[in-house]
Amino acid sequence: MAIVASDAPLFAEVDMGADSSAPTVRATVVQASTIFYDTPATLDKAERLLAEAAGYGSQLVVFPEAFIGGYPRGSNFGVTIGNRTAKGKEEFRKYHASAIDVPGPEVERLAAMAGKYKGHFLGKHRKIMPTALERIIWGFGDGSTIPVFETPIGKIGAAICWENRMPLLRTAMYAKVNSVESFEQWCTLASGIEIYCAPTADSREVWQASMTHIALEGGCFVLSANQFCRRKDYPPPPEYEFSGTEQDLTPDSIVCAGGSVIISPSGSVLAGPNYDGEALISADLDILQVFQQIVWHPVTIRKTDTTMNTQLEIIPSVSHVAVLFLEQNSVSDHYQCWPDLGEIARAKFDFDVVGHYSRPEVLSLVVRDHPATPVTFTSASAKTEGSHK
């Protein structure tokens, strides 16, 4: 989920033309742990952290995969081929009870939080393909929820965890807005996705290679957010057990090491990856100065006492559903640097995957972007057709 916000002047006055005096956009990725099996408490944490984040002035904040609802790391829900245990079914009932509807009352509350900072609900992306055992608890998205939103701070979209490794999905994302194919379009930077959000549950170092590749391939900024979790962030056994490893874990054992990162269109790491703990990681993007030199400022770090309630701000992914908002944010550990989106133009001059580097007469992609439903009633279609006669 992503939130974009601003102080009053930004959304009211921003002009997507070439105004070199326009403000920068602060983008933030958040490493924070869910309060597992307690969605109301997680929403309370989100509200505290959004308030803290607003103090830093972040305008786009990306939260980890499944922040609201929780990522059920280590659980197998009692499933073996041909059998599902009663305990596993009860685990699923509790997990299901923590999930939320989109739209729904929890999303309305999140939107209200965003509204305090001139933000609002934009839409959702549902994960196209859950990974491995995720498929026993999560459904599948379809082509109707892979949006790229044109916002005052740039063109924003998201893909979740390993679906980022699906080349056809990435291609669809890159092409969602007209690609740069002419000098005139370069002048207006009419490119595709500019800010690519990649919430994840993958904390392995190899994930960084995927994020760098996407930044280079898409000519976009990549913001990847992951949770940082210790065993004590999940309920204790026997209520919740990490299958196969529980006996080796202590309350302070790290079960997800984070690795949240921000990468530029040239493949440079702007902030992160962070494997140290819960953190807010930021980069200031000068969206409008598209042809100016990139400007770097020293990285700054701010620490907050981890015993305080105000730890991190949160833009959750709803289980396997990523929701995009507009809002403002910040966090406890704060890392930031300053690039500008002019690097997108420079990157696409080299390589535009759906523009001047494409060969549609040889290779093309068809995206079915309508909702896919398992049951269709012909009588409903007939009524619709009759109403238009």
HELIX and SHEET records of a PDB file:
HELIX    1   1 ALA A    8  GLU A   13  1                                   6    
HELIX    2   2 THR A   39  TYR A   56  1                                  18    
HELIX    3   3 ALA A   86  SER A   98  1                                  13    
HELIX    4   4 PRO A  105  GLY A  115  1                                  11    
HELIX    5   5 ALA A  132  ILE A  136  5                                   5    
HELIX    6   6 GLY A  143  THR A  145  5                                   3    
HELIX    7   7 CYS A  161  ARG A  165  5                                   5    
HELIX    8   8 PRO A  167  TYR A  174  1                                   8    
HELIX    9   9 PHE A  183  THR A  188  1                                   6    
HELIX   10  10 VAL A  206  GLY A  218  1                                  13    
HELIX   11  11 ARG A  231  ASP A  233  5                                   3    
HELIX   12  12 GLU A  246  ASP A  248  5                                   3    
HELIX   13  13 GLY A  342  ASP A  350  1                                   9    
HELIX   14  14 THR A  378  SER A  387  1                                  10    
SHEET    1   A 5 ALA A   2  VAL A   4  0                                        
SHEET    2   A 5 LEU A  60  VAL A  62 -1                                        
SHEET    3   A 5 VAL A  25  GLN A  31  1                                        
SHEET    4   A 5 ALA A 279  LEU A 285 -1                                        
SHEET    5   A 5 HIS A 334  CYS A 337  1                                        
SHEET    1   B 2 VAL A  79  THR A  80  0                                        
SHEET    2   B 2 ASN A  83  ARG A  84 -1                                        
SHEET    1   C 3 PHE A 121  ARG A 126  0                                        
SHEET    2   C 3 VAL A 321  PHE A 325 -1                                        
SHEET    3   C 3 SER A 317  VAL A 318 -1                                        
SHEET    1   D 6 VAL A 148  THR A 151  0                                        
SHEET    2   D 6 GLY A 154  ALA A 158 -1                                        
SHEET    3   D 6 ILE A 195  CYS A 197  1                                        
SHEET    4   D 6 PHE A 221  SER A 224  1                                        
SHEET    5   D 6 SER A 260  ILE A 263 -1                                        
SHEET    6   D 6 VAL A 269  ASN A 274 -1                                        
SHEET    1   E 2 PHE A 228  ARG A 230  0                                        
SHEET    2   E 2 ILE A 254  ALA A 257 -1                                        
END                                                                             
